[in-house]
Amino acid sequence: MLREMALGGQERAILTELARIYPRGVSHNRMVAVLYGNDPDGGSDNASQIVSIVMSRLRAKVAELGWSIPVAYKNGVHRLVRL
C-alpha cells in the first residue's frame, strides 16, 4: 500500500505506524511521538494539531485505496479500517 501512494515524510511515518500495529489502534499521543520523538526540543508547540492535519490528508489518500482512518478526538485512537 505504501509504495502505491505519494506521501510526505510525516504522512509516511504515521501511515507506517498505523500499518505496523494494524488492526489495533494508535493513540494520538503516540502519533505525536512518532513525528517528534527524536526531536531534542520535543517538537512543535502545536504538534497535536499537526498530527490532526496529517491525519486529515492521509484519510483522503488511503480512501482511494479502499481504507479508512476514522476520526479520533484528541487523545483518541487512530486506526486503519478496510472499507
C-alpha positions in Angstrom: 0.0 0.0 0.0 2.7 2.5 0.9 4.5 2.0 -2.4 1.4 3.0 -4.3 1.0 6.4 -2.6 2.7 9.7 -2.9 3.4 10.6 0.7 5.3 13.3 2.5 7.6 12.3 5.3 5.2 12.9 8.1 2.4 11.1 6.3 4.7 8.1 5.6 5.8 8.0 9.3 2.2 8.0 10.6 0.9 5.5 8.0 3.8 3.2 8.7 2.9 3.2 12.4 -0.7 2.5 11.6 0.2 -0.3 9.3 2.7 -1.8 11.8 0.1 -2.1 14.5 -2.9 -2.9 12.3 -5.6 -3.9 13.1 -5.1 -2.3 16.5 -5.2 1.4 17.1 -2.6 4.0 18.0 -3.2 6.8 20.4 -3.0 10.4 19.3 -0.1 11.0 21.8 1.8 8.1 20.2 1.4 9.7 16.8 2.9 12.9 18.2 5.8 10.8 19.5 6.2 9.1 16.1 6.6 12.6 14.5 8.6 14.3 17.2 10.0 11.7 19.5 13.6 12.1 18.2 13.4 15.9 18.2 15.7 17.2 21.0 13.3 20.2 21.5 10.3 17.9 21.8 8.8 19.1 18.5 6.4 21.9 17.6 4.3 23.7 20.1 1.3 22.7 18.1 2.4 19.1 17.5 -1.1 17.7 18.3 -2.7 19.9 15.7 0.0 18.9 13.1 -0.9 15.3 13.7 -4.5 16.1 13.1 -3.7 17.9 9.9 -1.6 15.0 8.6 -4.3 12.5 9.5 -6.8 14.5 7.5 -4.6 14.4 4.5 -4.0 10.7 4.9 -7.7 10.0 5.1 -8.2 11.2 1.6 -5.2 9.3 0.3 -6.0 5.9 1.9 -9.7 6.2 0.9 -8.6 5.9 -2.8 -7.1 2.5 -1.9 -10.1 1.2 0.0 -9.0 2.1 3.5 -10.3 4.5 6.1 -8.8 6.2 9.2 -11.8 7.0 11.3 -11.8 10.4 13.0 -10.5 10.2 16.6 -10.8 13.1 19.0 -7.7 14.5 20.7 -6.0 11.7 22.7 -8.3 9.3 21.0 -7.2 6.3 18.9 -6.4 6.3 15.2 -6.5 3.0 13.2 -6.7 1.7 9.7 -10.0 0.2 8.7 -10.7 -1.7 5.5 -13.6 -0.3 3.6 
